[in-house]
Amino acid sequence: MTAPTDTKAGGPDESGAQALGQPTLEQVASIAGVSRATVSRVINDSPRVSETALARVQKAIAELGYVPNRAARSLVTRRSDSIALIVSEQDQRVFADPFFGGIIRAISAGLAETHLQLVLLMTQNGHDHERLGGYAKAHVDGALVVSAHDSDPIPAILAEARLPTVVMGRSFQTHVPSLPWVDADNFGGGRTAVEHLYSKGRRKIAHIAGATDMHAASDRHRGYREGLEAHGLAYDPSLVVEGHFLEQGGYEAMNELLTRHPDLDGLFSASDLMASGALHALADSGRTVPADVSVVGFDDTVVASHTRPRLTTVRQPIDVMGRMMIELLMQKMAGASPVENVVLDTELILRDST
């Protein structure tokens, strides 16, 4: 019978280290000439370490190539050193829309100078909401929620669990007021798009809207409507079709709009991806952009520079949004209460489609 292995000497920081021939916490302490407790405090970023001891421990760690056991460390600190990016969308949209790649890159860049790791979680149905909410509560130190819909329970689940959380978009400010948020000026961007189309002489301006249960889409639609009314153009619901933020949705919506209003001369699309689909539909119908129809998108993703013609669009500052979300989350994780939410300006980027 094999004798049981005594793991007490190494403690939780040494799980498996001696068996694998890896440097141990005791070896670091011996070389540094300090106690095991002092080494543990250095590893766990405790301020209760003198500068001399800190330098000796760091030197010993470097000499030995010692790597702390993060799982064991989390048992002591109750921190996982990771945050979750929760995206409330189907895989199809996440991997098709460059917006999500942009926001993931921005958030990753914001974390580059921290010790935190990013965990991507995608929710697709009610079961996923509960499962991923439970995972986040148990396994991460904070969460960022992107693309949440009005009925999404994830923000409330995280708020109830008191997990530090920041939301992209302000749709939850009324029923989950404890969560800080970062948003672009979607309303102002929508209005700017219509004003630009009006300045180009367009008077029958259609709109391909995003998902109606999303705050960003409803604000862009509201900006479109008020932009029309500000110039004396009547709002006509038949000039609005939802495209679900998908390229195929934009294509189908544009065809429906052309069937209803073959004389339309302007289009504001609530995303570049839907605008790309709309441009294909306009080309298939024999219409020329911008001679027959001027088109404005929203986001200024890589799509806007690769359409034919290149797309005039409303830029939302994705990089800044990602960075601001990280800053607010770090404040929450440190125990602070961010006093202000953030709304960032949008900008009209002129290209060839208008």
C-alpha positions as CSV (number, residue, x, y, z in Angstrom):
1,M,0.0,0.0,0.0
2,T,1.3,3.4,-0.9
3,A,2.0,5.7,2.0
4,P,0.0,9.0,2.1
5,T,1.9,12.0,0.9
6,D,2.5,14.7,3.6
7,T,1.5,18.1,1.9
8,K,1.4,20.2,5.1
9,A,5.0,21.3,5.0
10,G,4.6,23.2,1.7
11,G,1.2,24.6,2.5
12,P,-1.4,25.6,-0.1
13,D,1.2,27.6,-2.1
14,E,3.2,24.5,-2.9
15,S,0.5,22.2,-4.4
16,G,2.5,19.7,-6.5
17,A,5.6,21.8,-6.6
18,Q,8.0,19.4,-4.9
19,A,6.7,16.4,-6.8
20,L,7.4,18.2,-10.1
21,G,10.8,19.5,-9.0
22,Q,9.7,23.1,-9.0
23,P,11.1,25.7,-6.6
24,T,9.2,25.9,-3.3
25,L,8.2,28.8,-1.1
26,E,10.6,27.5,1.6
27,Q,13.5,27.5,-0.9
28,V,12.7,31.2,-1.7
29,A,12.6,32.0,2.0
30,S,15.9,30.2,2.7
31,I,17.8,32.0,-0.1
32,A,16.3,35.4,0.8
33,G,17.0,34.8,4.5
34,V,13.5,35.6,5.6
35,S,10.5,33.7,7.0
36,R,8.0,31.8,4.9
37,A,5.4,34.2,6.0
38,T,7.4,37.2,4.6
39,V,7.6,35.5,1.2
40,S,3.9,34.8,1.3
41,R,3.2,38.5,2.0
42,V,5.4,39.6,-0.9
43,I,3.6,37.2,-3.3
44,N,0.2,38.5,-2.1
45,D,1.2,42.1,-2.5
46,S,1.0,42.9,1.2
47,P,2.2,46.4,2.3
48,R,3.6,44.9,5.5
49,V,7.0,44.1,4.1
50,S,10.1,46.2,4.4
51,E,11.9,47.5,1.3
52,T,15.0,45.4,2.2
53,A,13.0,42.2,2.6
54,L,11.0,42.9,-0.6
55,A,14.2,43.3,-2.6
56,R,15.7,40.1,-1.2
57,V,12.6,38.0,-1.8
58,Q,12.2,39.4,-5.4
59,K,15.9,38.5,-6.1
60,A,15.4,35.0,-4.7
61,I,12.3,34.5,-6.8
62,A,14.1,35.6,-9.9
63,E,17.1,33.3,-9.2
64,L,14.9,30.3,-8.6
65,G,12.3,31.0,-11.3
66,Y,9.7,30.5,-8.6
67,V,6.0,30.7,-9.9
68,P,3.3,31.0,-7.2
69,N,0.4,28.6,-7.4
70,R,-2.4,31.0,-8.4
71,A,-5.2,28.6,-7.4
72,A,-3.7,28.2,-3.9
73,R,-3.1,31.9,-3.6
74,S,-6.8,32.6,-4.4
75,L,-7.8,30.5,-1.4
76,V,-5.8,32.8,0.8
77,T,-6.6,36.2,-0.8
78,R,-10.1,35.3,-2.0
79,R,-9.2,36.9,-5.3
80,S,-9.0,35.2,-8.7
81,D,-7.1,38.0,-10.4
82,S,-9.5,37.8,-13.3
83,I,-12.5,39.7,-14.6
84,A,-15.3,38.5,-16.8
85,L,-16.4,40.2,-20.1
86,I,-20.0,39.1,-20.4
87,V,-21.5,39.5,-23.9
88,S,-25.2,39.0,-24.1
89,E,-25.4,38.0,-27.8
90,Q,-25.6,34.9,-30.0
91,D,-22.2,33.6,-31.3
92,Q,-23.4,34.5,-34.9
93,R,-23.4,38.2,-34.1
94,V,-20.3,38.3,-31.8
95,F,-18.1,36.7,-34.4
96,A,-19.6,38.5,-37.4
97,D,-19.6,42.1,-36.1
98,P,-16.2,43.9,-35.9
99,F,-17.6,46.0,-33.1
100,F,-17.1,43.2,-30.6
101,G,-13.6,42.5,-31.8
102,G,-12.9,46.2,-31.2
103,I,-14.3,46.3,-27.7
104,I,-12.5,43.1,-26.7
105,R,-9.2,44.6,-28.0
106,A,-9.9,47.8,-26.2
107,I,-10.6,46.1,-22.9
108,S,-7.6,43.8,-23.2
109,A,-5.4,46.9,-23.8
110,G,-6.8,48.5,-20.7
111,L,-5.8,45.5,-18.7
112,A,-2.3,45.2,-20.1
113,E,-0.7,47.1,-17.3
114,T,-2.6,45.3,-14.5
115,H,-2.3,41.8,-13.0
116,L,-5.8,40.9,-14.2
117,Q,-6.8,38.3,-16.7
118,L,-9.8,38.5,-19.0
119,V,-12.4,35.7,-19.2
120,L,-14.9,35.9,-22.1
121,L,-18.4,34.7,-21.3
122,M,-21.2,34.7,-23.9
123,T,-24.9,34.2,-22.9
124,Q,-27.4,32.9,-25.4
125,N,-30.6,32.0,-23.5
126,G,-32.2,32.1,-20.0
127,H,-30.3,29.0,-18.8
128,D,-27.0,30.6,-19.8
129,H,-27.9,33.7,-17.8
130,E,-28.2,31.9,-14.6
131,R,-25.3,29.6,-15.2
132,L,-22.9,32.3,-16.2
133,G,-24.1,34.6,-13.5
134,G,-23.3,31.9,-11.0
135,Y,-19.9,31.3,-12.6
136,A,-19.0,35.0,-12.4
137,K,-20.1,35.3,-8.8
138,A,-17.9,32.4,-7.9
139,H,-14.8,32.7,-10.1
140,V,-14.0,36.4,-11.0
141,D,-13.3,39.6,-9.1
142,G,-15.4,41.8,-11.3
143,A,-17.4,41.9,-14.5
144,L,-18.0,44.0,-17.6
145,V,-21.3,43.6,-19.4
146,V,-21.6,44.4,-23.1
147,S,-24.6,44.4,-25.5
148,A,-27.1,43.7,-22.8
149,H,-30.8,43.7,-23.8
150,D,-33.6,45.2,-21.7
151,S,-34.8,41.8,-20.5
152,D,-31.3,40.6,-19.6
153,P,-31.1,39.5,-16.0
154,I,-27.3,39.4,-15.8
155,P,-26.7,43.0,-14.5
156,A,-29.3,42.5,-11.7
157,I,-27.8,39.1,-10.8
158,L,-24.4,40.6,-10.5
159,A,-25.6,43.6,-8.6
160,E,-27.4,41.4,-6.1
161,A,-24.3,39.4,-5.6
162,R,-22.4,42.6,-5.0
163,L,-19.8,41.7,-7.6
164,P,-18.1,44.9,-8.9
165,T,-19.7,45.4,-12.4
166,V,-19.7,48.0,-15.1
167,V,-22.2,48.0,-18.0
168,M,-21.7,49.3,-21.5
169,G,-24.8,51.4,-22.1
170,R,-27.1,53.1,-19.7
171,S,-30.3,51.0,-20.1
172,F,-30.0,49.6,-16.6
173,Q,-29.7,52.9,-14.7
174,T,-33.4,52.8,-13.6
175,H,-33.8,49.3,-12.3
176,V,-30.1,48.6,-11.4
177,P,-28.9,52.0,-10.3
178,S,-25.9,50.7,-8.4
179,L,-24.1,49.8,-11.6
180,P,-21.9,52.4,-13.3
181,W,-22.0,52.5,-17.0
182,V,-20.1,53.9,-20.1
183,D,-21.9,54.9,-23.2
184,A,-21.5,56.8,-26.5
185,D,-23.9,59.6,-27.4
186,N,-26.1,57.4,-29.6
187,F,-28.9,60.0,-29.7
188,G,-26.6,62.8,-30.8
189,G,-24.9,60.5,-33.4
190,G,-28.2,59.5,-34.9
191,R,-29.3,63.2,-35.2
192,T,-26.0,64.2,-36.7
193,A,-26.4,61.4,-39.4
194,V,-29.8,62.8,-40.4
195,E,-28.5,66.4,-40.4
196,H,-25.7,65.4,-42.7
197,L,-28.1,63.6,-45.1
198,Y,-30.4,66.7,-45.1
199,S,-27.4,68.9,-45.9
200,K,-26.8,66.8,-48.9
201,G,-30.3,67.5,-50.2
202,R,-31.9,64.3,-49.1
203,R,-35.5,64.6,-48.1
204,K,-36.9,61.0,-48.0
205,I,-34.5,59.5,-45.4
206,A,-35.0,55.9,-44.3
207,H,-33.6,54.2,-41.2
208,I,-32.4,50.6,-40.7
209,A,-32.7,50.2,-36.9
210,G,-30.9,47.9,-34.5
211,A,-32.6,45.6,-32.0
212,T,-35.5,47.5,-30.5
213,D,-34.8,46.1,-27.0
214,M,-31.4,47.6,-26.8
215,H,-30.7,51.1,-25.5
216,A,-28.2,52.0,-28.1
217,A,-30.6,51.2,-31.0
218,S,-33.5,53.0,-29.4
219,D,-31.4,56.1,-28.9
220,R,-30.1,56.1,-32.4
221,H,-33.7,55.7,-33.7
222,R,-34.7,58.6,-31.4
223,G,-31.9,60.7,-32.9
224,Y,-33.0,59.9,-36.4
225,R,-36.6,60.9,-35.6
226,E,-35.7,64.2,-33.9
227,G,-33.2,64.9,-36.7
228,L,-36.0,64.7,-39.3
229,E,-38.4,66.8,-37.2
230,A,-35.8,69.5,-36.6
231,H,-35.7,70.1,-40.4
232,G,-39.5,70.0,-40.8
233,L,-39.6,66.4,-42.2
234,A,-42.4,64.3,-41.0
235,Y,-41.6,61.0,-39.2
236,D,-43.0,58.1,-41.2
237,P,-42.8,54.6,-39.5
238,S,-42.9,52.9,-42.8
239,L,-39.5,54.3,-43.5
240,V,-38.0,52.3,-40.6
241,V,-37.2,48.6,-40.7
242,E,-35.3,46.6,-38.1
243,G,-32.1,44.9,-39.2
244,H,-31.1,43.1,-36.0
245,F,-27.5,44.5,-36.3
246,L,-26.6,41.8,-38.9
247,E,-25.3,42.3,-42.4
248,Q,-28.0,40.0,-43.8
249,G,-30.6,41.9,-41.8
250,G,-29.4,45.2,-43.4
251,Y,-29.7,43.6,-46.9
252,E,-33.2,42.4,-46.2
253,A,-34.3,45.6,-44.5
254,M,-33.0,47.7,-47.5
255,N,-35.0,45.6,-49.9
256,E,-38.1,46.0,-47.9
257,L,-37.6,49.7,-47.7
258,L,-37.1,50.0,-51.5
259,T,-40.3,48.0,-52.0
260,R,-42.2,50.4,-49.8
261,H,-40.5,53.6,-50.9
262,P,-38.7,53.2,-54.3
263,D,-38.1,56.9,-54.3
264,L,-36.2,57.1,-51.0
265,D,-32.9,59.1,-51.4
266,G,-31.2,58.8,-48.0
267,L,-30.5,56.1,-45.4
268,F,-29.2,56.1,-41.9
269,S,-28.2,52.6,-40.7
270,A,-27.7,52.0,-37.0
271,S,-24.5,50.0,-37.6
272,D,-21.8,49.8,-40.3
273,L,-22.5,46.0,-40.7
274,M,-26.2,46.6,-41.6
275,A,-25.1,49.5,-43.8
276,S,-22.8,47.1,-45.7
277,G,-25.8,44.8,-46.3
278,A,-27.8,47.8,-47.4
279,L,-25.2,48.9,-49.9
280,H,-25.3,45.4,-51.5
281,A,-29.1,45.6,-51.8
282,L,-28.9,49.1,-53.4
283,A,-26.3,47.8,-55.9
284,D,-28.5,44.8,-56.7
285,S,-31.5,47.1,-57.3
286,G,-29.5,49.1,-59.8
287,R,-29.2,52.2,-57.6
288,T,-25.9,54.2,-57.3
289,V,-24.5,55.4,-54.0
290,P,-24.4,58.3,-53.4
291,A,-26.0,59.6,-56.7
292,D,-29.3,57.9,-56.1
293,V,-29.2,57.2,-52.3
294,S,-26.8,58.6,-49.7
295,V,-25.9,56.3,-46.9
296,V,-24.6,56.9,-43.4
297,G,-23.6,54.1,-40.9
298,F,-22.7,54.0,-37.3
299,D,-19.7,52.7,-35.3
300,D,-16.7,53.4,-37.7
301,T,-15.5,49.8,-37.6
302,V,-13.1,48.3,-40.2
303,V,-16.2,47.6,-42.3
304,A,-16.7,51.3,-43.1
305,S,-13.3,51.5,-44.9
306,H,-13.9,48.4,-47.0
307,T,-17.3,48.9,-48.4
308,R,-17.8,50.1,-52.0
309,P,-18.2,53.0,-51.8
310,R,-16.4,53.6,-48.6
311,L,-19.0,54.4,-45.9
312,T,-19.6,57.7,-44.2
313,T,-20.4,56.8,-40.6
314,V,-20.8,58.0,-37.1
315,R,-17.7,57.0,-35.0
316,Q,-18.1,55.9,-31.4
317,P,-14.8,55.9,-29.5
318,I,-14.6,52.2,-28.9
319,D,-11.0,52.4,-27.5
320,V,-11.9,55.1,-25.0
321,M,-15.1,53.2,-24.0
322,G,-13.1,50.1,-23.2
323,R,-10.5,52.0,-21.2
324,M,-13.1,53.9,-19.2
325,M,-15.0,50.7,-18.4
326,I,-11.8,49.3,-17.0
327,E,-11.1,52.4,-15.0
328,L,-14.6,52.4,-13.4
329,L,-14.3,48.7,-12.7
330,M,-10.9,49.1,-11.0
331,Q,-12.5,51.8,-8.8
332,K,-15.3,49.5,-7.8
333,M,-13.0,46.6,-7.1
334,A,-10.9,48.9,-4.8
335,G,-14.1,49.6,-2.8
336,A,-14.7,53.1,-4.3
337,S,-18.1,54.3,-5.6
338,P,-17.7,56.0,-9.0
339,V,-19.6,59.2,-8.7
340,E,-20.1,59.7,-12.4
341,N,-21.2,57.6,-15.3
342,V,-19.6,58.4,-18.7
343,V,-21.2,59.5,-22.0
344,L,-18.6,59.9,-24.8
345,D,-19.0,62.1,-27.8
346,T,-19.5,60.7,-31.3
347,E,-18.0,62.1,-34.5
348,L,-19.2,62.1,-38.1
349,I,-16.5,60.5,-40.4
350,L,-17.0,61.6,-44.0
351,R,-16.2,59.1,-46.8
352,D,-17.7,58.3,-50.2
353,S,-21.2,57.1,-49.6
354,T,-22.7,60.6,-49.1
